[in-house]
């Protein structure tokens, strides 16, 4: 399967614990995005990488959130000291670019986080 | 602030009906508009629109963009129960390519 993959698919954690999610984009895509989706809403942008550089972060991304994309391949999203409000589906997407134009984004299956 | 609004928020139809989903937007630097279908999992890509007036078509689905009036429509003809899903509209308004999504339209197609 050459699509976007995410692990784990589900994560249940207790409030105050740290969690880390992984995303493996489509191999030839240089752009990688993280979004968060809560019930009844469209996905909201969290952060974006072009290759290994993190070029934009949403104000939704508090200091407890950090993302990396070492070597411009897979990416990790870590949430420290989780809160119940962090419960959501975390989606990763990737896309290619050409001359500054960003092509359509393809999404992974998501990681559903439940904080108890 | 950039904004994408979809209507209706939900819709119930019977198999064979034709539906039209609406998406309007207010963004500073429009680049493209995308439609996705979401069925209890990640969104799957349907269409990307960048030019006004050019219809994109895939089977029973079609979409068109009006950059003057700042909206797009997604049409589904001869609906089937498998079309039941949330349809998401998203706009790209910067060189980063980040998507700004609407709330989605939940479509239920009854047999």
Interface residues (C-beta under 8 A of the other chain):
Chain A: X4 X31 X33 X35 X40 X41 X42 X43 X44 X45 X48 X50 X55 X56 X91 X93 X95 X97 X100 X101 X102 X103 X104 X105 X106 X107 X108 X109 X110
Chain B: X4 X31 X32 X34 X36 X41 X42 X43 X44 X45 X48 X88 X90 X92 X95 X96 X97 X98 X99 X100 X101 X102 X103 X104
